[in-house]
Amino acid sequence: MNENLNKWLSNQFKGEKPVAPTPASPKQAKRKWLNKNKQNQPKLRIVGLGGFEEVGRNMMIFEYGKEIVIIDMGLQFPEGDMLGIDYLVPDISYLKGKEDRIRGIIITHGHYDHIGAIPHLMPELGEKIPIYATPLTLALIKKRQEEFGRSLNLRTINPDEKLKLGLFTAEFFRVNHNIPDCVAVALHTPVGTVVHTGDWKMDLSPINDKPIELNKIAKLGEHGVLALLADSTNAYKPGYQISERKIQESLDKIFIDAKGRILTATFASLLTRVQQIVTLSQKHGRKIVIEGRSMKNNIEIAKQFKYLKYPEKIFISAGEANKLPDDKVVIMGTGAQGEENAALMRIASKKHPKLSIKKGDTVIFSSSVVPGNELSVVTLVDKLYRQGATVMNYEMMDIHAGGHAKAEEAKLLVQLLKPKFFVPIQANHSMLCMHAQVIKSTGFPEQNILIPQNGQMMEFTPTQARKLDEIVIKKIIAVDGKGVGDVGPVVLDDRRAMASAGIFVVVLTVDSKNGKLIGNPDIVSRGFIYMRNSEKLIEGARQLTKSCYENHKKMVQKEVSKLKDILKKDLSNYLYKETKREPLVVPVVIKV
């Protein structure tokens, strides 16, 4: 065939009649067509806009050709050095211009690290894009959305039915967590099935929820799974997560032994724990005071969807509780992380109008300490003990079960699904790496494990998977009050500088006609030095400012910003030399 083909090509230049090549066999023609179409066929692209370098900000994009499906849209609470920031949301600049390609957004469950960014991002993406979730999760989304005054296109997931989203088909299976109504997603794509676990654990005896659907998981594994994207938060810890039933037994012992009031602190969204406290309070003849707006809202929503059961008369006000014997009262609220404005901290700090700590109180911390909150929790515990309370936490006995699968559960999931490729998600980078080691220990091939960074694109075909060099995250998007994205690295650096060494402001008043300095520069120091005790330093800074201005005063007309930069540099060097401190230096030039 090659000789005829070459002859046919050469004849094109001799003006001779072309000789057609010998036709290929049907098998060769089919192979050639498959190879050609395999090369041209679009690949599945997956990118996480968060959740690969932190616990939070979970948002995953699945893109095939010109169609997109999104799973989760969460926030992340700020690191300790992000002063004044309320939380972070994903950077969706990659989706700009592609909004009309988004076939739907699937939410796995109702925690803020999976739903919290919805009010901020949907106005940019388009509020007509359908958001799919289970009934309880939709109710929590809707309640949060009311605070922002915008409506959404919310649609209910039935975990027993498939959902068609353009070229994608979503299938669901129930998983357990520490909030009810959670689902994992099996996304059937043109290149294969990708499973996204969301937050999950295996609990065969959950509280007010259905057990994990192992039968569906095994069935997916039988049909073939291309890739598993699995929660890593606790996957590096050995063993299995304990059941919520075990927690209830431990809590029951505390209720039996407590002679005074019981105060319980947990997350507002940990509805299984709320149900346990309600059940035990009813059993032991205690009334409950609910403290915290978010917890009250979540309890109302959970009861509406029958994920919480309680008699109406079990809840009382703080005023009514003060009239009852101490052994008939439970106070339940938020604050297990030592948050300054949460219910338990306000009670412990004597800032609550009707409640305070009494000698003989038993305080239950029914949640683990989130990394970064250790100091605030210790401070809170000290306050409680100083006032005569006894504190019980998860390190003393089994009074908290994590909501995330441990190592043996993670291994079992891989063995049931039998994926070709594995991607650990939803944790700090070190946790992702440790999760990968756990899966590798089962014999899973290391070359088939991908650990990307936030915003790093992954590409999948039916037989291959790889990380690309492309990073689609451009910047940090911080929410500070009503501002979204207007506080960037420069502002945060200024805040850190002010917090660590204060601020030093120098104000120069300049004649706009001749450029001469009017009077001496005014100096203001806050958080750096006490000016009355630092006259020599202040005078030195003033003289340096005058000298620097005289050397560069020609800049005042057209290059005032450069003049400020020079002043800032010279003053910063002077102040560091004299004090070994680095305040935020702010030169101000006023033309009159």
N, C-alpha and C positions, 0 to 999 in steps of 0.2 A: 504493500500500500504506500510506503514511503517513496519508492521509485516513481510511481505514477503521480503522486502528489507533487514531487519536485519537478517532474516533466511538465505537469499541468501549469505550475507556477512559472516555469521558464518560458513556456509558450506565450504567456501574456506579453512578453517583451519582444517576441519574434514575429508577432502578427499572425501566427499560425492558429489554426483551430484548436482550442483547448481540448485536452484529453481528460475526461472526468476520472477522479480517483475511484479505485475499487470500493464499493460500498462496504461499510463495516457490518459485522454480524449483529443480529438483534441484541445479543448479550453485551457486545462492546458498545453499541449505541446507547443502551440503557445505563451502563456504567459511566459513560462520558456525560450523559445528561444529569445523572445523580451528582457527579463530581462538580459539574458546572453550577448546579443549583445549590449544592452544599456551600460552595464558596460565596455565592450571592445571597444566601439566605440570611436574614437578620438574626442577630444574636440576642439573647436575653441579657439585659444590663441591669445590675442591682447595685444600689448605692445607699448607704446609711448616712443620713444627715445629722446623726447623733447616736449615742449608745455604744460606740466602739472605744471611747476613752473616758467614760463617766457612767455612773448609775443615774440615768435620766435622759431627757431630751430624745426619746425614742421616736424615730421616724424613718421608714424604709421605703424607697422608691423602686418599683419594678417596671422596666421599660422594654417593650418589644416592638420594633418598628416605630410606628407613630402612636402607639397606645401605652398608657401609663396607669398603674394601680398603686395606691399608697397604703401602707399599713402603719397605723398609729401616728399621732401628732402631739408629742408630749413636751413638757418643760423640764428644765433642770434647775434645782436650787443652787444658788451661787456658792463658789468656793469662799473660804474665809477671807481672802484678800480682795474680793470684789465688793468693796465698801459701798453700801447704799443700794446695791442692786437687788431687786425683788426676785428675779429669776431669769434664766436664759431660754430662748426658743430657737428652733432650727433656722439656719440660713437657707431660704428657698430660692435664691437667685438662679439656680440651675433650672427651675421650673418656669422662669419668666419667658413668655412667648410660647409656652407649651400648655397653657392652662386648658385649652380646648381639647387636648389629648387625654386628659385625666378622666378615666371611665368610672372611678369611684374611690372612696377612702374607707378602709376597713379599720375599725377600732377593736382591739382584742379585749380590753377591760377598762374599768372606770377610774383607775388611779391617775393622778395628775401628771405623772411622768409619761403617760400615754395619751391623755386628753387635754392637758393644760394649755397647749399652744393653739388649740383650735380657734378661740376667739381672736387671736392676733394674726393668724395666717390666712384664715378663710376669706376675709375681706380682700386680700391680695390675689388669692387663687380664684375666687368666684364662689359666692355663697349658694349658687345653684348646683354645684357639684354634689352628688349624693354622698352622704356619710352613713355607713352601715355599721350597726352594733346590736348587741342583745338588749332586751328591754331595760334592765337595770342600768346598763352603761349609757343608753340613750337618755334616760331620765337624769342621770348625773351630768351629762353634757348639756342638756337643756337647762338645768338649774343654774349651772355656771354661766351659760350664755345669757341668761336673764340679766346678769350684772352688766352686760355690755350692750344690751338693748338691740340686738340683731337676731334675725331668724335664720335658721339653717334648713337645709334639705335633708332631714333625718329619716332614715328608713330602718326597719327592724330586721335583724338576722334571725332566721330559724335555723338552729344548728343542725337540723335533720334534713335541710334542703340545700341544694347547690345554688350558687349565685353566678349568673352570666354577666361578665363585664368586658364587652368587646371580644377580643381574642383570648381573654383570660376567663377561667372558670374557677370560682372559689368554693372549696368544700371545707366544712368545719368539724372539729371535734372538741368536746368539752374537756377542760383541764381544771385543776384546782389551784387556788391561790388563797390569799387572806381577804379576798373580797369575792362575793358570789358572781355567777353569770359570766365566767371567763371562757374564752374560746381560743384555740390555736387555729391557724389557717393553712390549708393545703391549697396552694395556688397552682392550678394546672395551666401550663403555658405551652406554646408550640414546640418548645425544646425539651420539655419534661416537667415533672411536678416538683415544686419547691415548698417545703414545710417551714412555716414561721411559728414558733411556739408561743410568742408573747411571754408573759410571766407565768410560770407553771410549777407545779409539783404534783406528786402522786399521793392522793389521800382517798383510801377506799372507805373511810367512814367520816366524811366531812360533816360540818354543822350547817344545816339549812342550805345545802347545795347538793348537786348530783356528783357521784364519783367520776373520776377521769375515764374517758371512753377508750379503754385499751383495745377493745374489739375493732374500733375504727382505725386506730393506729396500726394494728397488725394487718388490717386489710390494705391500707395504703402501702405498707411495706411489701405485700405480696404483688401488688401491681407495679411497683418500681418507683423509687424516689430519686430524683436527680440531686437535690441538695437539701440539707437540713440546716436551718438557721436557728440556733438554740440559745435560750437564756443562760447566762453564765454567772449570775450573781452569787450563788452558793455552790456551783457545780464542782468547785475545787475542794470542798469540804467532804470528808469521808462519810460513808454510811447513807442512811435514808432520812428524810425529813420526818419528824414525829407527827402523829395524827392530832387533829384538833380535839379528838375525844380524850386523848391523854392529857391535854392542857386542862380540859374541864375537870378531870379528876384531881389535878393538882390545885386548881383554884378552889374546888370544893373543900379541901383540907384547910385552906386559909380562912374560908368563911366559917368553918366549924370552930377554929381556934381563936378567931378575932373577938375580943371582948368590947372593943369600942367601935368607932366608925371605920368604914373601909373606903379608901379613896383609890380609884383606879385611873391610871393614865395610859392612853394608847392613841393610835392614829384615828382620826375621825372616819377614815375609810375602812378600817379594820372591822367590818360588820360582823364577822364570825365571833370576834371577841366580845363585841357588844351583846350579841345574842347569848353568849355564855354567862356574862355578868347578869343579864336580865333573868335568865333561867335560875341561876343560883340565888339571886336576891329573892325571887318569888319562893323558892324552896325554903329559904331560911327566914322568911318573914320580914324582909327589909324593904324599905322604899328607896327610890333612886332619884337623885338630883342630877340633871344633865347640865353640864357647863360647856359652853363653846357653840357658837352659831353653826359652824360647819358640821359638828356632830349632830346637832338637832336636825339640820336639814337632811343629812344622810339617813337618820333614823326614820324620818317621815317618808322618804322615798323608798327605803327598803321595805317598810311595812306595806306601802301601797302595792308593791310587786310581790308581796308575800315571801320576802326573803328575811323577814324579821317578825317574830310573834311575841306579843306581850299584852297583858291586861292593861287597859287605859289607866286605871287607878294606881298603877305601880310608880308612876312618875309624879313627883311633887316639886314644889318650889324650894329655894334655899330658906326662905322664911319659915315654911312649914317644917322643914327638916330640923331647924333649931328648936322646935317645940317637942320633938320626939326624943326618946332615949337613944344614946349613941349606938347601942347595939341593934338598932332598927333602921340604920341609915347607911346608904351607899352614895358616894359622890363620884360620878363618872364624867371625865372630861379629857381634853387634849393636854399635851405638855410633857410627854415622856422623853422628849429630846431636849428639855430645858429651855424651850422657846420663851423669850422674854414676855410676850403678850398672851401666851397660852394660859388656860384656866389654872393649871396646877401651880405654875410659877406665880401668878397673881395671888393665889391663896397663900402660898408659902411666904411671899414677900409682904403680906398684910395689906395688899392693894385691892382686895375684893371687898365690896361693900357689906356683904352679909356672911361670908365664910372665912374661917381662919383655922390653922392647924391646932389641934388639941393634944394634950398628953394622952397617950393610949391609942391614937389613930394608927391604923395599918395602911400603908401606901403601897399599891401594887404597880410596878412598872412593867406593863405587859407588852413590851416591844424591845427589840435589841437596839443598841446605840448605833445610830448612823455615823460612819466615819466623819470626823470633824466636829462632832457635837460632844465629845468626851468631857471637855472642861465645863461646859454649861450644865451637863448632867451632874457632874460631881458637885458643882456649886449648889444646884437644887437639892441634892441629897443631903448636903451639909446643913442647909436651911431647915430641912424637915427634921433631922435628928436633933438639932439645937432646940427645937420646939417640942420634943418629946415623942415624935412619931417613930414607928418602925417601918423600914423600907424592905420590900421583897422584890427581887428582880429575877430575870431569866437565868442568871448565873447561879442562883441559890437553889432553884427548883424549876421544873418544867412548867413555866407559866407563859411561855411564848413559843410558838412554832413559826419558823420563817416561812415566807410565802414562795420560796424558790427551791427547786430541786437540788438535792445533793448528788455526790459523785455516782452512787450506785443507781440512782434514778436516771441520771444522765446517760450512763452506760446502757441501761435497759432500753431507753428510748431509741438509741442508735441501733441496738440489736433488733428491735421490732421494725423500725423503718428501713433499715439497710440502705442508707443513702450512698450515692457515689461520692459526693463531696460534702464536707462539713465546714460550717462557718459559725464560730462562737460569737454571740452578740450580747448586748445589754449589760455591760459592766466596764470597770476600769480595764485598761489594756493588760495589766498584769494578770487580772482574773481571766481574761480571754485566753492568754497564753497557758495558764494553769488548767483551764477547761480543756484546751486542746491536748495537753499532756494526759489528762484523764481518758479522753477518747482514744488517743494513740495507744494507751496501755491495753486496750481491747484487741489490738491487732489492726486497727484502722490505719491505712497507709498515710504516712506523714505528708507525702506530696499532694494528697487530696484534701488537705486542710488549709483553708485560707483565713488569715487574720489581717484584715484591712484596718486602716485608720479612718477616723471620721471623714466622710466626703470622698473616700477613695473608691473609684468605680471598679466593679467586678463584672466579668463577662463570662457567660455560660453558653455552651453548645451541648448537644446530647451526649458528647463524649469528653469534653474538655471544660476546664474552668481556670480562670487566671485573674490576677489583680492587674489593673492598668495603672499607668503613671498619672492618669487624669485625676485631679482633686477638684471637686466642684464646690467646696465651701470656701467662700471668699472672706468672710469676717464673722466675728462674734456678734450675735443679736441679743442685746440685753434689754430687759423690761425694767424701767425705773419710774415708778409712779405711772403717769399717763404716757410717758415717752417709750417708744419701741424702736431700738436701733440707733438712738441718738447719743448714747453713751458708749464710746468706743475705747480702744486701748489708751489713747492720749488722756482722756478724762479720768480713766481708772488709775493711770500712773500718777496724775496730779493728786487724786484722792489718797493714794498710798503715801505719797510724799508728805502731804499735809498731816496724815494720821501718824506718821513716824517721826517727823521733825518740825511740823508746824508750817506757817506761811510768813513770808517776809515781803512786804509791799513797799515799793519806792515810787513816789509820785513827783514827777517833774512838771512844773508849769512854765510854758515857753511862750514868748512873744511871737505871734504868727507872722508879723511883718519883718522883723530883723533876726529872728531865731535866737535871741538872747534868753538866757535862763532868768526867770523872775523869782527872786528870793531863793531860799535854801530848799532842797528836796525834802518833802515830807515822808516820814517812815512810819509804817505800822507793822507791828509784830504780833502774831497770835499763835500760841502753842510752840513758840521757838525760844524766846527769851522774855524776861520781865524787863521792860525798857528802862524803868527807873533805876535798876541795879546794873545797867549795862551801857552807861553813857559813853564810855570810851569806844566800845564796839559800834555803837550807833553813829558816833561822830566820824569814826573811820570809814564806815559805809557811806556816809553822806559826802565826805570829801572825795572818796573814790568815784562816786556817782557824778559829782561835778566835774572832776578831771576827765572822766571817760566821755562825758557829754561834750566838753570843750574840744576834745580830739576828734569827735565824729558828728558835730552839730550840723554839718552840711547835709546829713542824711534826713534831718527832721522834716524837710519839705516833701521829698519824694520816696524816701526809703526808711520810713519810721519803723517798719517791722524789723528791718535789719539792725537798726539802732537799738531796739528793745532786746534783740538776741545778743548783741555785744554787751549791753548792760547786764543782762541776766547771767551771762557766762562769767564776766569779771566779778560781779557781786557773789555769785555762787562759790567761785574759787577763794575769794577773800573770807567769806563766812566759814567755809570748811577749814581753811588754814587756821583761823582763830578759835574755832569751837569744835572741830572734827564732827560737825553735824551738817546735814544737807536739807535745809528747809526748801519749800517751794518758793522760788523767787519770782515775783511778779512786778516788772517795771511798768509804770503807767505814764504816758506822755500826754499832757493836756495843752492844747494850743488856745491862746486867748488873744 
